[in-house]
Amino acid sequence: MTVSDEYVAHIRDLLSAFEPLRIKRMFGGAGIYSGDLFFAILVDDALYLKADDSTRGDYESRGLHPFTYRMRNGRTASMSYYPVPPEAIDDPESLCAWAVKALDAARRAATSR
């Protein structure tokens, strides 16, 4: 799981409307925060956005699957982060709409704690 510096810079530009934006490197990938809200991850030069019960269907109806990774014990685990629909990554307006949904999911998760 890696993410290139070029891809990080590209995503930072695309999500600049969500300042204060912070991209923190972790485990070969990166986590994306808007303020204190953790709403996206970057892995293998792909953007994944936070989803919850309210938004998961929007991704699944497009045939998208959650981010998964292999644990040390060999089992596979998944997280509530889904890839951005392919058409949205090339359309800043569409990407912003998806990012707003991810921020809303992150807010709901933060308030439920």
C-alpha positions in Angstrom: 0.0 0.0 0.0 1.7 3.1 -1.2 0.7 6.5 -2.5 2.9 8.7 -4.7 3.8 12.3 -3.8 2.3 13.4 -7.2 -1.0 11.7 -6.4 -1.1 13.3 -3.0 -0.6 16.8 -4.6 -3.2 16.1 -7.2 -5.8 15.1 -4.6 -4.9 18.1 -2.4 -5.6 20.3 -5.4 -9.0 18.6 -6.1 -10.1 18.8 -2.4 -8.8 22.4 -1.8 -12.4 23.5 -1.1 -12.3 21.5 2.1 -9.5 23.5 3.9 -8.1 23.3 6.4 -7.0 20.1 4.6 -4.4 17.9 6.2 -3.0 14.8 4.5 -1.1 12.6 6.9 1.1 9.7 5.7 0.4 6.4 7.4 1.1 2.7 6.7 2.4 3.5 3.2 -0.9 5.4 2.3 -2.3 8.6 3.7 -5.3 9.8 5.7 -7.1 13.0 4.7 -8.6 15.3 7.3 -10.7 18.4 6.9 -10.1 20.2 10.2 -10.4 17.4 12.7 -12.6 15.1 10.6 -11.0 12.1 9.1 -12.9 11.6 5.9 -10.8 9.9 3.2 -7.8 7.7 2.6 -5.3 7.4 -0.2 -3.9 3.9 -1.0 -2.1 2.8 -4.1 -2.9 6.1 -5.8 -6.6 5.7 -5.3 -9.0 7.9 -3.3 -11.4 6.3 -0.8 -14.1 8.2 0.9 -15.8 7.6 4.3 -19.2 5.9 4.1 -21.8 4.9 6.7 -25.3 3.4 6.7 -26.6 6.6 5.1 -24.2 6.6 2.1 -23.0 3.1 1.6 -25.8 2.3 -0.8 -24.6 5.2 -3.1 -21.3 3.3 -3.6 -22.7 -0.2 -3.7 -25.3 0.7 -6.3 -22.4 1.6 -8.6 -20.7 -1.8 -8.0 -18.0 -0.3 -5.7 -16.6 -2.3 -2.8 -15.1 -1.1 0.5 -11.3 -0.8 1.0 -9.9 -4.1 2.2 -6.5 -5.1 3.5 -4.8 -8.3 4.7 -4.0 -8.5 8.4 -0.9 -10.2 9.8 -2.8 -13.3 10.6 -3.8 -13.7 6.9 -7.4 -12.7 7.4 -8.9 -9.9 5.3 -10.5 -6.8 7.0 -12.5 -4.1 5.4 -13.0 -0.4 6.3 -15.9 1.9 5.7 -14.1 3.7 2.9 -15.2 3.3 -0.7 -13.4 4.3 -3.9 -14.6 7.4 -5.6 -16.8 6.6 -8.6 -14.5 6.7 -11.6 -16.4 9.5 -13.3 -16.1 11.7 -10.2 -12.3 11.8 -10.0 -12.2 13.7 -13.3 -15.1 16.0 -12.4 -14.2 18.5 -9.6 -17.9 19.4 -9.0 -18.9 15.8 -8.7 -15.9 14.9 -6.5 -16.9 17.8 -4.1 -20.4 16.4 -3.8 -19.0 12.9 -2.9 -16.6 14.5 -0.5 -19.4 16.4 1.2 -21.2 13.0 1.8 -17.9 11.6 3.2 -17.6 14.6 5.6 -21.2 14.2 6.7 -20.5 10.5 7.4 -17.3 11.4 9.4 -19.4 14.0 11.4 -22.0 11.4 12.2 -19.3 9.0 13.3 -17.7 11.6 15.5 -20.9 12.6 17.2 -21.9 9.0 17.9 -18.7 8.4 19.9 
